Amino acid sequence: MEERRRSKRLDLDVQVQIERLDVDDTTTVKYGKVDVFDLSKTGIGFRSSQVLENHSYYDMKLQIWTKEIIETVIEIVRVKDNEDGTFTYGAMFIGMTETDSLKIEIYQIFYDGDESYGADEKV
């Protein structure tokens, strides 16, 4: 299968909190920690027991390996219903600053050539 991604994906331990954005720009339900398995400067892959709608938008607070918090907006672009009752999501970063994107890119450079960084599962 041909790789369609524009950016290399990283598999690492980060913490995420997301909050749904409604049409009128108000926020609704808060979700706790999700299991991130894939991260690049353009998007994120994660698992959750929460039902999130495809093509919906969320404010995301992403605590990265340096313990810094990156605040961004994501759009859910892929949803997979898993047999264990969880869901696997693929999301694109919509509102990430260039500085925060660069932090992820720098991490990629340090781990370039390390085969353990890549996630086997495609979302």
Secondary structure, 3 states (H helix, E strand, C coil): CCCCCCCCCECCCCEEEEEEECCCCCEEEEECCCEEEEECCCEEEEEECCCCCCCCEEEEEEECCCCCEEEEEEEEEEEEECCCCCEEEEEEECCCCHHHHHHHHHHHHHHCCCHHHCCCCCC
